[in-house]
Amino acid sequence: MSSILTNNSAMVALQTLKGINKNMGQIQSEISTGKSVSSAKDNAAVWAISKVMESDVKGFMGISDSLSLGSSTISVARQASETVTDLLSEIKGKIVSAQEGNVDREKIQTDITALRDQIKSVTGAAQFNGLNMVKGTDDVSILSSLDRSGNGNVAASQITVNRMDLTSEAGKIGTTSETAAAYGTMTDAAGSAVTATTAAAGQNSTVTFLASTGVENFTMNINGKQVSYTTGGVEAADDLAASFVGSINALGLEGVSAANTAGVITISNANAFEAMDVAVSSTVDASLEVTTANGVTLTALDNAGKVEQRAETIDFSATATPVGGDSFTVGIAGQSYSYVAGKGQTMEDVARGLKMAIDSAAPTGITTSVQYDEDNESWQLAVDDATGGRDMGLTVTSGGEASGGLFGLDGIDVTTDEGAEAALSNIETMISKSIDAAASFGSAQNRIEIQSDFISKLSDTLKSGIGSMVDADMEETSARLQALQVQQQLGVQALSIANQSPQSILSLFR
């Protein structure tokens, strides 16, 4: 049935043409935007995922900037540390030159002062964007990543870089009293608690002889040097002792001497920081602890044959760990010498810091050394008083501000023999700290650069993933466009034919 009111063919052709035109509009949108999913209505799920990923990419761009800033900051600190190490090495050369007596120490001290001032200039200028990594003890965090979990939560990751203080500041002593015994105790050579240093005579060991009634072989070993004596028969104890005294003194061991008093040999160790080993044996009594049948008695006293150093020691605890701001003060004859521990330091750092504090203004006759007690696995600060008998003690407080990493640099003075000797050991401690600082900054900078490279590659991967989801396939789009253009032309012609169908009804009315 034909109708002039309803043209079904035209409606079909029109709907077909509308569909073709709609697809044509979508294809033209893909061509103009380059995206197959340019809005949420195109594909809500894919669009939502792509937007989340795009926001992460923008976040990583900010992280990349943060890492670049951090790398530049650490680079400045590393270069400053390396420069300080070079300057400290030059100071060490000057100090070594000052060990010789026939030099102008005043001029050497002038050079050291100039190098010290240059170190201060370097540490003061080593900042980037106002951040100085070689001053202070607070850690610095650098934004390094955004971590997205499976439930959608996002957390920022940081790279923490430790500051390495290379200033020579004395720090600020805390005011809250602590129990000093928890950190260290002062002992004499026998391990007994003391409050005064030992007199300059040193520590002693005695060997007691009785008269010999026959042929005996005696051997004494002192610090690896051996002396022997063989009796020819009956000999008085005084003669036996005198023979050993002459042999011991003839060895020429530094700080070691022997004296005889009625058959009793007293072996003295006047070395401030070196112990002395003593061993005695005979062919009659190997134990040296009982009277033999022929009446000869040999007794090695004082610490089982080991004559300790002259210096007293502050034995720091093997288990205690100082907290940043803990202040350690050694009092010697009314004078106080302090060191304030920094973050992450050990009792070894405390011992070396106190040594430098004392050396910078030591009373006449006071010398120091830092030692390691292998038996107790702990560090010691040895303090020797060449004049003897001056009171000494340790106090600890908390709540202070840490001393600088190069604390003691200002106290280097090579104009005296004692100052030059103390400076030689102290400069090694400072060089070690500056080397540790440079190495730490170098490791941190390398890690930051690795992370920066990873973030760059990760951003590229995310961009590629986003593109694979939302970008249009232009080859496919081009083919679809040509097909739709043909369909559109055919649709127009079909609609034209359908619209002409009612015209044939006119012929029926002619």
Order of alpha helices (4+ residues) and beta strands (2+ residues): alpha-alpha-alpha-beta-beta-beta-beta-beta-beta-beta-beta-beta-beta-beta-alpha-beta-beta-beta-beta-beta-beta-beta-alpha-beta-beta-beta-alpha-alpha-alpha
